[in-house]
Amino acid sequence: MRTNNSKVKNVIVSVYFILIVFAILLATVFSAFSDLTPNPLITFFVIVLSFGAVFFIVHSIAKYFEYDSDGLKVIVTNKGLLLSDHFNYREHTVEFYKERLTGFKFNNYFFFKSLLLYIKDSKGHVKKERFNVTLLSRKKRKYIRQSLTKMVKHNRKSED
């Protein structure tokens, strides 16, 4: 089974554009916020820090996810949505044989959803790998859950 969240890229680009327009708007209407505090420097830092926090949240959530379980190996990839064609500074790829998967878990946090894979290495130690699946639709997460459950059940049967 192959799936990814490539259609979400346009939405994230739009969110970045709206954030930049919002920052320009706040900079031009900066005098309207002078009622919050008498010191304009404090008001400026509050606006910049809140904009920076929202930008950081969007940046950390906005990741491309790809899952491929066709063949003998499973390939799971996370990478940044913007500039990922030229710079792979946020890429995280794991490739493993299906027999090495011992378990998985989906974690749902307030702004963030993650997939945790438990994979045996060649020495028999279990290694945890975490992937960002926030922008993956519920339907695709369900399909991934079914695929991984099938693999884990098959691996448990073969161990017995």
Secondary structure, DSSP 8 states (H G I E B T S, - for coil): -EEE-GGGHHHHHHHHHHHHHHHHHHHHTGGGGGGT-S-HHHHHHHHHHHHHHHHHHHHHH-EEEEEE--SSEEEEEEEESTTTTT--TT-EEEEEEGGGEEEEEEEE-SS-EEEEEEEE-TTS-EEEEEEE-TTS-HHHHHHHHHHHHHHHHHHHHHH-
